[in-house]
Amino acid sequence: MDKTTFNLLVWVWTAIGVMVFLLLLFVTAPYGRHSSKKWGVTIPDRLGWFMMEIPALLIFIWLIITGSEQKTAVVWIIAFLYAFHYLNRSVIYPIRIRTKGKEMPLVIALMAIFFNFVNAGFLGYYTGTLQTQYTNEWFTDPRFITGLPLFITGMIINVTSDEKLIHLRKRSTNGYQIPRGGLFEKVSCPNFFGEVVEWAGFAIICWSLPALSFFVWTFCNLVPRALAHHKWYRSHFSDYPAGRKAVFPFIL
């Protein structure tokens, strides 16, 4: 595929992400605390998470390995950062979550598989075949130097916030309590905030259209989700802290 056609497809995919954002402001995806059996056949949460996330890891790595462009150290660092996130999300996180008896609609898992297939396909094909800028000089480029700590910071926020949520689950209140401590004092969903920061850093590191598209899709998926979580917390806990925002401290 030539670069012009590739870029056109990525722009179309990005535009779809913006439309999905507008839809998700009014329709909450029915999994997790918003789970609903009205969406048809359901599957166990752990299986659903694995099914949804593992394609993103496998497709990206396969396209890097089989791609025609030179595999520089920069390419492998980019691949490692991406793979580290998705190894946690597809394998470690599903094992550790406390979701005994909880299920998600199969259709949601299938939609997520498609989403990850396309995003990983664009990122992997570009990084493994189309890019030409990832020489070793990229390590000293301001974009790499700026994006790497941003990515790491976002990942730490994401993982540590998930850790707090995993250990917060108890039998009372349908297994949910008010999260407290750290960034939870500022926002309802610091795990989502961390993931947005993480992929913003990744987009800066890569400085490519597919990486930008991935960030846009992350933002468009997670911000409406955070708003829905925030609304859920406020409706289920009368003593929920009034000063907390949904996802971005002091802003939203």
matplotlib code that plots the C-alpha trace (Angstrom):
import matplotlib.pyplot as plt

x = [0.0, 1.4, 1.7, -1.0, -3.6, -2.5, -2.7, -6.2, -7.4, -6.0, -7.7, -11.0, -10.5, -9.7, -12.9, -14.9, -13.3, -14.6, -18.1, -17.9, -17.0, -20.2, -22.2, -20.6, -21.6, -25.2, -24.8, -22.7, -20.9, -22.5, -19.6, -18.1, -20.3, -22.6, -23.0, -26.4, -27.9, -30.0, -27.1, -27.4, -25.1, -22.7, -19.2, -17.1, -15.4, -11.9, -12.4, -13.8, -10.8, -8.4, -10.3, -10.5, -6.9, -4.7, -5.2, -3.6, -0.5, -0.1, -1.0, 1.4, 4.3, 3.7, 3.7, 6.9, 8.7, 7.5, 7.7, 10.2, 11.8, 15.0, 14.5, 16.5, 16.8, 14.2, 11.7, 12.3, 11.9, 8.6, 7.5, 8.5, 6.6, 3.5, 3.9, 4.4, 1.1, -0.8, 0.8, -0.5, -3.9, -4.5, -2.9, -2.0, -5.0, -7.6, -6.0, -5.9, -9.4, -11.9, -14.9, -16.2, -19.6, -19.5, -20.0, -19.9, -21.9, -20.1, -20.9, -18.8, -15.9, -16.2, -16.4, -13.3, -11.5, -12.2, -11.1, -7.8, -7.3, -7.5, -5.5, -2.7, -2.7, -2.2, 0.5, 2.3, 2.3, 3.6, 6.3, 7.4, 7.2, 6.4, 8.4, 11.9, 12.6, 13.4, 17.1, 19.3, 19.4, 15.7, 16.8, 18.1, 15.2, 13.1, 10.0, 11.4, 12.9, 9.6, 7.3, 9.1, 8.7, 5.1, 4.4, 6.0, 4.2, 0.9, 1.5, 2.4, -0.8, -2.8, -1.4, -1.3, -4.9, -6.0, -4.2, -6.2, -9.5, -8.6, -8.0, -11.1, -13.7, -15.8, -19.1, -20.9, -22.6, -22.5, -18.7, -18.0, -16.8, -15.7, -12.0, -9.7, -6.1, -3.7, -5.3, -8.6, -9.0, -8.9, -10.8, -13.1, -11.1, -7.3, -6.8, -8.4, -6.5, -3.2, -4.0, -4.8, -1.5, 0.3, -0.9, -0.3, 3.3, 3.4, 2.0, 4.8, 7.5, 6.3, 5.3, 3.2, -0.3, -1.3, 0.0, -1.9, -5.0, -4.5, -4.4, -7.5, -9.4, -8.1, -9.4, -12.7, -13.3, -12.1, -13.4, -17.1, -16.5, -15.0, -18.0, -20.3, -18.4, -18.4, -22.2, -22.6, -20.5, -22.5, -25.8, -24.8, -23.0, -24.7, -21.4, -19.4, -16.8, -18.4, -15.1, -13.9, -13.8, -14.4, -11.0, -8.9, -7.9, -9.5, -10.8, -13.4]
y = [0.0, 3.4, 6.1, 8.4, 5.7, 4.7, 8.2, 8.6, 5.5, 6.6, 10.0, 8.3, 6.0, 9.1, 10.8, 7.7, 8.0, 11.5, 10.4, 7.5, 10.1, 12.0, 8.8, 7.7, 11.0, 9.7, 5.8, 4.2, 0.9, -1.9, -3.5, -3.2, -1.3, -0.4, -4.0, -4.9, -8.2, -6.2, -6.4, -10.2, -13.1, -12.4, -13.9, -13.8, -10.5, -12.0, -13.8, -10.7, -8.6, -11.1, -11.4, -7.7, -6.8, -9.7, -8.9, -5.4, -7.0, -9.9, -7.9, -5.0, -7.3, -9.5, -6.4, -5.1, -8.4, -9.0, -5.4, -4.4, -1.4, -1.7, -2.7, -0.1, 0.2, 3.0, 0.7, -1.9, 0.6, 1.8, -1.9, -2.6, 0.4, -0.7, -4.4, -3.6, -1.8, -4.5, -7.4, -5.9, -5.1, -8.4, -10.9, -9.5, -7.2, -9.9, -12.3, -9.8, -8.2, -9.3, -9.9, -13.3, -13.9, -10.7, -10.8, -8.5, -8.6, -10.6, -7.9, -5.4, -7.7, -8.2, -4.4, -4.0, -6.7, -4.9, -1.6, -3.1, -4.9, -1.6, 0.5, -2.1, -2.7, 0.9, 1.4, -1.9, -1.4, 2.1, 1.3, -1.9, -0.9, 2.8, 4.9, 6.1, 8.5, 6.0, 6.0, 6.0, 9.8, 9.7, 9.0, 12.6, 14.2, 16.5, 14.5, 11.3, 13.0, 14.7, 11.8, 9.1, 10.5, 11.5, 7.9, 6.5, 8.9, 8.1, 4.3, 4.7, 6.7, 4.1, 1.0, 2.4, 3.6, 0.3, -1.3, 0.8, -0.1, -3.9, -3.8, -1.6, -4.1, -5.5, -7.2, -4.0, -1.6, -4.2, -4.5, -0.7, 1.9, 5.5, 5.4, 7.6, 8.6, 9.9, 11.3, 9.8, 12.9, 15.0, 12.9, 9.9, 8.1, 8.7, 5.3, 6.8, 10.1, 8.1, 6.2, 9.3, 10.8, 7.6, 7.5, 11.2, 10.5, 7.6, 9.8, 12.4, 9.6, 8.2, 11.5, 9.6, 9.9, 6.4, 7.2, 10.4, 8.5, 6.0, 8.9, 10.4, 7.1, 6.7, 10.1, 9.5, 6.2, 7.0, 10.6, 9.7, 6.5, 8.7, 11.0, 8.0, 6.6, 10.0, 10.3, 6.7, 7.5, 10.6, 8.8, 5.8, 7.6, 10.5, 11.5, 11.4, 14.3, 17.3, 18.8, 15.8, 16.1, 13.2, 12.7, 15.8, 17.4, 20.9, 20.8, 18.1]
z = [0.0, -0.9, 1.7, 0.2, 0.3, 3.8, 5.1, 3.6, 5.4, 8.7, 8.4, 7.6, 10.6, 12.8, 11.7, 12.7, 16.1, 16.5, 15.5, 18.0, 20.7, 20.0, 20.1, 23.4, 25.0, 24.8, 24.8, 27.5, 26.5, 28.6, 30.4, 33.8, 36.2, 33.3, 32.2, 30.6, 29.4, 26.9, 24.4, 23.8, 24.6, 27.4, 28.3, 31.5, 32.0, 32.2, 28.9, 27.3, 28.3, 27.0, 23.7, 23.3, 24.0, 22.8, 19.1, 19.6, 21.0, 18.5, 15.3, 16.1, 16.9, 13.9, 11.5, 13.1, 12.6, 9.1, 8.0, 5.2, 6.9, 8.9, 12.5, 14.4, 18.1, 18.0, 16.3, 19.0, 21.8, 20.3, 20.0, 23.6, 25.0, 23.1, 24.0, 27.6, 27.8, 26.0, 27.8, 31.0, 29.5, 27.8, 30.2, 33.6, 34.2, 33.3, 35.7, 38.6, 38.4, 40.9, 38.6, 39.8, 38.2, 36.2, 32.4, 29.4, 26.1, 23.4, 20.9, 22.9, 22.9, 19.1, 18.5, 20.6, 18.7, 15.5, 17.0, 18.2, 14.9, 12.9, 15.3, 15.7, 12.0, 11.1, 13.8, 13.1, 9.3, 9.6, 12.1, 10.4, 6.8, 5.9, 8.4, 7.5, 10.4, 13.2, 12.9, 16.0, 15.8, 16.9, 20.4, 20.7, 18.9, 21.2, 20.3, 21.7, 24.7, 25.5, 24.7, 26.6, 30.1, 29.3, 28.3, 31.4, 33.6, 32.1, 32.4, 36.1, 36.7, 34.8, 36.5, 40.0, 39.7, 38.4, 41.4, 43.8, 42.1, 42.1, 45.9, 46.6, 45.6, 48.4, 48.8, 49.9, 47.4, 44.6, 45.0, 44.6, 47.0, 46.7, 45.6, 47.8, 47.8, 45.2, 42.0, 43.0, 45.2, 42.1, 39.5, 39.4, 36.8, 37.1, 35.4, 32.2, 32.7, 32.9, 29.7, 27.8, 28.9, 28.1, 24.5, 24.1, 25.0, 22.5, 19.8, 20.4, 20.5, 17.2, 15.6, 13.0, 11.7, 13.0, 16.5, 16.5, 15.4, 18.2, 20.7, 19.2, 19.5, 23.1, 24.0, 22.2, 24.0, 27.5, 28.1, 27.6, 29.7, 32.5, 32.3, 32.6, 35.6, 37.3, 36.9, 38.2, 41.3, 42.0, 41.6, 43.8, 46.7, 48.4, 50.1, 46.9, 47.0, 45.2, 44.1, 42.0, 38.3, 36.0, 34.2, 33.9, 37.2, 37.7, 34.2, 33.3]

ax = plt.figure().add_subplot(projection="3d")
ax.plot(x, y, z, "-o")
ax.set_aspect("equal")
plt.show()
